[in-house]
Amino acid sequence: DVVEKGFDRMKNNLDLGRLRVHSNHKAWNKTFVGFLALILLSKIHYTMVQEKLYCKMTMKELILTLSKLRIQEIKGVRILFPLTKLQKTIFKAFGAKEPS
């Protein structure tokens, strides 16, 4: 069941149903990157289950929430836009230090 769900994620979520490449080398590269992405998605899923984040959001919403992080560079100084409450919850759940 776990393997089947992994292949389903690769095929649908990572858009690896058909590779659409012209060389064997590119097919291997795309498959390897898909494999790494599947490992990361599995770890995210595991952490979301352990920390009960699925009660608050889906995995797609989690990734969308984190994609909204913004950094502005002004005169060589990097400024991070303030984190939302949900972003802080995600950082805490994954045991990551909040960026400053």
Chimera marker file (.cmm) of the C-alpha trace (Angstrom):
<marker_set name="trace">
<marker id="1" x="0.000" y="0.000" z="0.000" r="1" g="1" b="0" radius="0.5"/>
<marker id="2" x="2.797" y="2.433" z="0.893" r="1" g="1" b="0" radius="0.5"/>
<marker id="3" x="4.638" y="1.726" z="-2.362" r="1" g="1" b="0" radius="0.5"/>
<marker id="4" x="1.439" y="2.138" z="-4.370" r="1" g="1" b="0" radius="0.5"/>
<marker id="5" x="0.735" y="5.493" z="-2.730" r="1" g="1" b="0" radius="0.5"/>
<marker id="6" x="4.329" y="6.540" z="-3.458" r="1" g="1" b="0" radius="0.5"/>
<marker id="7" x="3.931" y="5.763" z="-7.147" r="1" g="1" b="0" radius="0.5"/>
<marker id="8" x="0.598" y="7.600" z="-7.159" r="1" g="1" b="0" radius="0.5"/>
<marker id="9" x="2.302" y="10.682" z="-5.691" r="1" g="1" b="0" radius="0.5"/>
<marker id="10" x="5.096" y="10.436" z="-8.269" r="1" g="1" b="0" radius="0.5"/>
<marker id="11" x="2.651" y="10.115" z="-11.113" r="1" g="1" b="0" radius="0.5"/>
<marker id="12" x="0.108" y="12.730" z="-10.090" r="1" g="1" b="0" radius="0.5"/>
<marker id="13" x="1.600" y="15.229" z="-7.632" r="1" g="1" b="0" radius="0.5"/>
<marker id="14" x="5.087" y="15.348" z="-9.138" r="1" g="1" b="0" radius="0.5"/>
<marker id="15" x="3.807" y="15.112" z="-12.726" r="1" g="1" b="0" radius="0.5"/>
<marker id="16" x="5.978" y="12.122" z="-13.584" r="1" g="1" b="0" radius="0.5"/>
<marker id="17" x="3.323" y="10.089" z="-15.389" r="1" g="1" b="0" radius="0.5"/>
<marker id="18" x="5.092" y="10.390" z="-18.724" r="1" g="1" b="0" radius="0.5"/>
<marker id="19" x="8.665" y="11.569" z="-18.791" r="1" g="1" b="0" radius="0.5"/>
<marker id="20" x="8.519" y="13.197" z="-22.253" r="1" g="1" b="0" radius="0.5"/>
<marker id="21" x="12.259" y="13.301" z="-22.788" r="1" g="1" b="0" radius="0.5"/>
<marker id="22" x="14.331" y="12.410" z="-25.843" r="1" g="1" b="0" radius="0.5"/>
<marker id="23" x="17.350" y="10.745" z="-24.314" r="1" g="1" b="0" radius="0.5"/>
<marker id="24" x="17.948" y="7.959" z="-21.845" r="1" g="1" b="0" radius="0.5"/>
<marker id="25" x="20.266" y="10.223" z="-19.814" r="1" g="1" b="0" radius="0.5"/>
<marker id="26" x="17.530" y="12.837" z="-19.334" r="1" g="1" b="0" radius="0.5"/>
<marker id="27" x="15.034" y="10.127" z="-18.365" r="1" g="1" b="0" radius="0.5"/>
<marker id="28" x="17.388" y="8.880" z="-15.631" r="1" g="1" b="0" radius="0.5"/>
<marker id="29" x="17.942" y="12.444" z="-14.390" r="1" g="1" b="0" radius="0.5"/>
<marker id="30" x="14.240" y="13.235" z="-14.259" r="1" g="1" b="0" radius="0.5"/>
<marker id="31" x="13.496" y="9.945" z="-12.496" r="1" g="1" b="0" radius="0.5"/>
<marker id="32" x="16.243" y="10.609" z="-9.923" r="1" g="1" b="0" radius="0.5"/>
<marker id="33" x="14.935" y="14.114" z="-9.179" r="1" g="1" b="0" radius="0.5"/>
<marker id="34" x="11.427" y="12.648" z="-8.872" r="1" g="1" b="0" radius="0.5"/>
<marker id="35" x="12.757" y="10.034" z="-6.448" r="1" g="1" b="0" radius="0.5"/>
<marker id="36" x="14.362" y="12.742" z="-4.287" r="1" g="1" b="0" radius="0.5"/>
<marker id="37" x="11.128" y="14.758" z="-4.372" r="1" g="1" b="0" radius="0.5"/>
<marker id="38" x="9.190" y="11.650" z="-3.317" r="1" g="1" b="0" radius="0.5"/>
<marker id="39" x="11.517" y="11.180" z="-0.337" r="1" g="1" b="0" radius="0.5"/>
<marker id="40" x="10.934" y="14.801" z="0.701" r="1" g="1" b="0" radius="0.5"/>
<marker id="41" x="7.168" y="14.483" z="0.273" r="1" g="1" b="0" radius="0.5"/>
<marker id="42" x="7.180" y="11.310" z="2.369" r="1" g="1" b="0" radius="0.5"/>
<marker id="43" x="9.084" y="13.075" z="5.153" r="1" g="1" b="0" radius="0.5"/>
<marker id="44" x="6.691" y="16.028" z="5.017" r="1" g="1" b="0" radius="0.5"/>
<marker id="45" x="3.725" y="13.638" z="5.169" r="1" g="1" b="0" radius="0.5"/>
<marker id="46" x="5.240" y="11.748" z="8.119" r="1" g="1" b="0" radius="0.5"/>
<marker id="47" x="5.873" y="14.966" z="10.052" r="1" g="1" b="0" radius="0.5"/>
<marker id="48" x="2.396" y="16.268" z="9.276" r="1" g="1" b="0" radius="0.5"/>
<marker id="49" x="0.872" y="13.049" z="10.642" r="1" g="1" b="0" radius="0.5"/>
<marker id="50" x="3.068" y="13.070" z="13.770" r="1" g="1" b="0" radius="0.5"/>
<marker id="51" x="2.389" y="16.737" z="14.527" r="1" g="1" b="0" radius="0.5"/>
<marker id="52" x="-1.311" y="16.491" z="13.571" r="1" g="1" b="0" radius="0.5"/>
<marker id="53" x="-0.994" y="19.248" z="10.977" r="1" g="1" b="0" radius="0.5"/>
<marker id="54" x="-3.568" y="17.569" z="8.726" r="1" g="1" b="0" radius="0.5"/>
<marker id="55" x="-6.223" y="18.853" z="11.157" r="1" g="1" b="0" radius="0.5"/>
<marker id="56" x="-5.253" y="22.401" z="10.148" r="1" g="1" b="0" radius="0.5"/>
<marker id="57" x="-4.245" y="22.087" z="6.482" r="1" g="1" b="0" radius="0.5"/>
<marker id="58" x="-3.489" y="19.818" z="3.553" r="1" g="1" b="0" radius="0.5"/>
<marker id="59" x="0.023" y="19.201" z="2.264" r="1" g="1" b="0" radius="0.5"/>
<marker id="60" x="-0.704" y="21.441" z="-0.715" r="1" g="1" b="0" radius="0.5"/>
<marker id="61" x="-1.784" y="24.259" z="1.628" r="1" g="1" b="0" radius="0.5"/>
<marker id="62" x="1.374" y="23.764" z="3.706" r="1" g="1" b="0" radius="0.5"/>
<marker id="63" x="3.601" y="24.108" z="0.652" r="1" g="1" b="0" radius="0.5"/>
<marker id="64" x="1.590" y="27.112" z="-0.588" r="1" g="1" b="0" radius="0.5"/>
<marker id="65" x="1.868" y="28.762" z="2.840" r="1" g="1" b="0" radius="0.5"/>
<marker id="66" x="5.635" y="28.320" z="2.888" r="1" g="1" b="0" radius="0.5"/>
<marker id="67" x="5.966" y="29.531" z="-0.695" r="1" g="1" b="0" radius="0.5"/>
<marker id="68" x="4.652" y="32.912" z="0.465" r="1" g="1" b="0" radius="0.5"/>
<marker id="69" x="7.811" y="33.565" z="2.510" r="1" g="1" b="0" radius="0.5"/>
<marker id="70" x="9.429" y="36.695" z="1.107" r="1" g="1" b="0" radius="0.5"/>
<marker id="71" x="12.871" y="38.202" z="1.500" r="1" g="1" b="0" radius="0.5"/>
<marker id="72" x="13.705" y="41.679" z="0.260" r="1" g="1" b="0" radius="0.5"/>
<marker id="73" x="17.255" y="42.890" z="-0.214" r="1" g="1" b="0" radius="0.5"/>
<marker id="74" x="17.762" y="46.609" z="0.299" r="1" g="1" b="0" radius="0.5"/>
<marker id="75" x="21.283" y="48.047" z="0.009" r="1" g="1" b="0" radius="0.5"/>
<marker id="76" x="22.799" y="44.625" z="0.693" r="1" g="1" b="0" radius="0.5"/>
<marker id="77" x="20.678" y="43.976" z="3.789" r="1" g="1" b="0" radius="0.5"/>
<marker id="78" x="18.297" y="41.030" z="3.643" r="1" g="1" b="0" radius="0.5"/>
<marker id="79" x="14.911" y="41.719" z="5.223" r="1" g="1" b="0" radius="0.5"/>
<marker id="80" x="12.427" y="38.903" z="5.877" r="1" g="1" b="0" radius="0.5"/>
<marker id="81" x="8.761" y="39.786" z="5.811" r="1" g="1" b="0" radius="0.5"/>
<marker id="82" x="7.102" y="38.891" z="9.158" r="1" g="1" b="0" radius="0.5"/>
<marker id="83" x="5.996" y="35.275" z="9.509" r="1" g="1" b="0" radius="0.5"/>
<marker id="84" x="2.309" y="34.515" z="9.805" r="1" g="1" b="0" radius="0.5"/>
<marker id="85" x="0.980" y="32.486" z="12.728" r="1" g="1" b="0" radius="0.5"/>
<marker id="86" x="0.511" y="29.478" z="10.423" r="1" g="1" b="0" radius="0.5"/>
<marker id="87" x="4.082" y="29.731" z="9.111" r="1" g="1" b="0" radius="0.5"/>
<marker id="88" x="5.385" y="29.824" z="12.687" r="1" g="1" b="0" radius="0.5"/>
<marker id="89" x="3.326" y="26.701" z="13.470" r="1" g="1" b="0" radius="0.5"/>
<marker id="90" x="4.869" y="24.908" z="10.479" r="1" g="1" b="0" radius="0.5"/>
<marker id="91" x="8.423" y="25.841" z="11.468" r="1" g="1" b="0" radius="0.5"/>
<marker id="92" x="7.800" y="24.648" z="15.015" r="1" g="1" b="0" radius="0.5"/>
<marker id="93" x="6.247" y="21.348" z="13.846" r="1" g="1" b="0" radius="0.5"/>
<marker id="94" x="9.266" y="20.556" z="11.664" r="1" g="1" b="0" radius="0.5"/>
<marker id="95" x="11.739" y="21.570" z="14.367" r="1" g="1" b="0" radius="0.5"/>
<marker id="96" x="13.200" y="24.324" z="12.186" r="1" g="1" b="0" radius="0.5"/>
<marker id="97" x="14.489" y="27.584" z="13.563" r="1" g="1" b="0" radius="0.5"/>
<marker id="98" x="12.420" y="30.554" z="12.472" r="1" g="1" b="0" radius="0.5"/>
<marker id="99" x="14.365" y="32.719" z="10.035" r="1" g="1" b="0" radius="0.5"/>
<marker id="100" x="15.280" y="36.151" z="11.293" r="1" g="1" b="0" radius="0.5"/>
<link id1="1" id2="2" r="1" g="1" b="0" radius="0.2"/>
<link id1="2" id2="3" r="1" g="1" b="0" radius="0.2"/>
<link id1="3" id2="4" r="1" g="1" b="0" radius="0.2"/>
<link id1="4" id2="5" r="1" g="1" b="0" radius="0.2"/>
<link id1="5" id2="6" r="1" g="1" b="0" radius="0.2"/>
<link id1="6" id2="7" r="1" g="1" b="0" radius="0.2"/>
<link id1="7" id2="8" r="1" g="1" b="0" radius="0.2"/>
<link id1="8" id2="9" r="1" g="1" b="0" radius="0.2"/>
<link id1="9" id2="10" r="1" g="1" b="0" radius="0.2"/>
<link id1="10" id2="11" r="1" g="1" b="0" radius="0.2"/>
<link id1="11" id2="12" r="1" g="1" b="0" radius="0.2"/>
<link id1="12" id2="13" r="1" g="1" b="0" radius="0.2"/>
<link id1="13" id2="14" r="1" g="1" b="0" radius="0.2"/>
<link id1="14" id2="15" r="1" g="1" b="0" radius="0.2"/>
<link id1="15" id2="16" r="1" g="1" b="0" radius="0.2"/>
<link id1="16" id2="17" r="1" g="1" b="0" radius="0.2"/>
<link id1="17" id2="18" r="1" g="1" b="0" radius="0.2"/>
<link id1="18" id2="19" r="1" g="1" b="0" radius="0.2"/>
<link id1="19" id2="20" r="1" g="1" b="0" radius="0.2"/>
<link id1="20" id2="21" r="1" g="1" b="0" radius="0.2"/>
<link id1="21" id2="22" r="1" g="1" b="0" radius="0.2"/>
<link id1="22" id2="23" r="1" g="1" b="0" radius="0.2"/>
<link id1="23" id2="24" r="1" g="1" b="0" radius="0.2"/>
<link id1="24" id2="25" r="1" g="1" b="0" radius="0.2"/>
<link id1="25" id2="26" r="1" g="1" b="0" radius="0.2"/>
<link id1="26" id2="27" r="1" g="1" b="0" radius="0.2"/>
<link id1="27" id2="28" r="1" g="1" b="0" radius="0.2"/>
<link id1="28" id2="29" r="1" g="1" b="0" radius="0.2"/>
<link id1="29" id2="30" r="1" g="1" b="0" radius="0.2"/>
<link id1="30" id2="31" r="1" g="1" b="0" radius="0.2"/>
<link id1="31" id2="32" r="1" g="1" b="0" radius="0.2"/>
<link id1="32" id2="33" r="1" g="1" b="0" radius="0.2"/>
<link id1="33" id2="34" r="1" g="1" b="0" radius="0.2"/>
<link id1="34" id2="35" r="1" g="1" b="0" radius="0.2"/>
<link id1="35" id2="36" r="1" g="1" b="0" radius="0.2"/>
<link id1="36" id2="37" r="1" g="1" b="0" radius="0.2"/>
<link id1="37" id2="38" r="1" g="1" b="0" radius="0.2"/>
<link id1="38" id2="39" r="1" g="1" b="0" radius="0.2"/>
<link id1="39" id2="40" r="1" g="1" b="0" radius="0.2"/>
<link id1="40" id2="41" r="1" g="1" b="0" radius="0.2"/>
<link id1="41" id2="42" r="1" g="1" b="0" radius="0.2"/>
<link id1="42" id2="43" r="1" g="1" b="0" radius="0.2"/>
<link id1="43" id2="44" r="1" g="1" b="0" radius="0.2"/>
<link id1="44" id2="45" r="1" g="1" b="0" radius="0.2"/>
<link id1="45" id2="46" r="1" g="1" b="0" radius="0.2"/>
<link id1="46" id2="47" r="1" g="1" b="0" radius="0.2"/>
<link id1="47" id2="48" r="1" g="1" b="0" radius="0.2"/>
<link id1="48" id2="49" r="1" g="1" b="0" radius="0.2"/>
<link id1="49" id2="50" r="1" g="1" b="0" radius="0.2"/>
<link id1="50" id2="51" r="1" g="1" b="0" radius="0.2"/>
<link id1="51" id2="52" r="1" g="1" b="0" radius="0.2"/>
<link id1="52" id2="53" r="1" g="1" b="0" radius="0.2"/>
<link id1="53" id2="54" r="1" g="1" b="0" radius="0.2"/>
<link id1="54" id2="55" r="1" g="1" b="0" radius="0.2"/>
<link id1="55" id2="56" r="1" g="1" b="0" radius="0.2"/>
<link id1="56" id2="57" r="1" g="1" b="0" radius="0.2"/>
<link id1="57" id2="58" r="1" g="1" b="0" radius="0.2"/>
<link id1="58" id2="59" r="1" g="1" b="0" radius="0.2"/>
<link id1="59" id2="60" r="1" g="1" b="0" radius="0.2"/>
<link id1="60" id2="61" r="1" g="1" b="0" radius="0.2"/>
<link id1="61" id2="62" r="1" g="1" b="0" radius="0.2"/>
<link id1="62" id2="63" r="1" g="1" b="0" radius="0.2"/>
<link id1="63" id2="64" r="1" g="1" b="0" radius="0.2"/>
<link id1="64" id2="65" r="1" g="1" b="0" radius="0.2"/>
<link id1="65" id2="66" r="1" g="1" b="0" radius="0.2"/>
<link id1="66" id2="67" r="1" g="1" b="0" radius="0.2"/>
<link id1="67" id2="68" r="1" g="1" b="0" radius="0.2"/>
<link id1="68" id2="69" r="1" g="1" b="0" radius="0.2"/>
<link id1="69" id2="70" r="1" g="1" b="0" radius="0.2"/>
<link id1="70" id2="71" r="1" g="1" b="0" radius="0.2"/>
<link id1="71" id2="72" r="1" g="1" b="0" radius="0.2"/>
<link id1="72" id2="73" r="1" g="1" b="0" radius="0.2"/>
<link id1="73" id2="74" r="1" g="1" b="0" radius="0.2"/>
<link id1="74" id2="75" r="1" g="1" b="0" radius="0.2"/>
<link id1="75" id2="76" r="1" g="1" b="0" radius="0.2"/>
<link id1="76" id2="77" r="1" g="1" b="0" radius="0.2"/>
<link id1="77" id2="78" r="1" g="1" b="0" radius="0.2"/>
<link id1="78" id2="79" r="1" g="1" b="0" radius="0.2"/>
<link id1="79" id2="80" r="1" g="1" b="0" radius="0.2"/>
<link id1="80" id2="81" r="1" g="1" b="0" radius="0.2"/>
<link id1="81" id2="82" r="1" g="1" b="0" radius="0.2"/>
<link id1="82" id2="83" r="1" g="1" b="0" radius="0.2"/>
<link id1="83" id2="84" r="1" g="1" b="0" radius="0.2"/>
<link id1="84" id2="85" r="1" g="1" b="0" radius="0.2"/>
<link id1="85" id2="86" r="1" g="1" b="0" radius="0.2"/>
<link id1="86" id2="87" r="1" g="1" b="0" radius="0.2"/>
<link id1="87" id2="88" r="1" g="1" b="0" radius="0.2"/>
<link id1="88" id2="89" r="1" g="1" b="0" radius="0.2"/>
<link id1="89" id2="90" r="1" g="1" b="0" radius="0.2"/>
<link id1="90" id2="91" r="1" g="1" b="0" radius="0.2"/>
<link id1="91" id2="92" r="1" g="1" b="0" radius="0.2"/>
<link id1="92" id2="93" r="1" g="1" b="0" radius="0.2"/>
<link id1="93" id2="94" r="1" g="1" b="0" radius="0.2"/>
<link id1="94" id2="95" r="1" g="1" b="0" radius="0.2"/>
<link id1="95" id2="96" r="1" g="1" b="0" radius="0.2"/>
<link id1="96" id2="97" r="1" g="1" b="0" radius="0.2"/>
<link id1="97" id2="98" r="1" g="1" b="0" radius="0.2"/>
<link id1="98" id2="99" r="1" g="1" b="0" radius="0.2"/>
<link id1="99" id2="100" r="1" g="1" b="0" radius="0.2"/>
</marker_set>
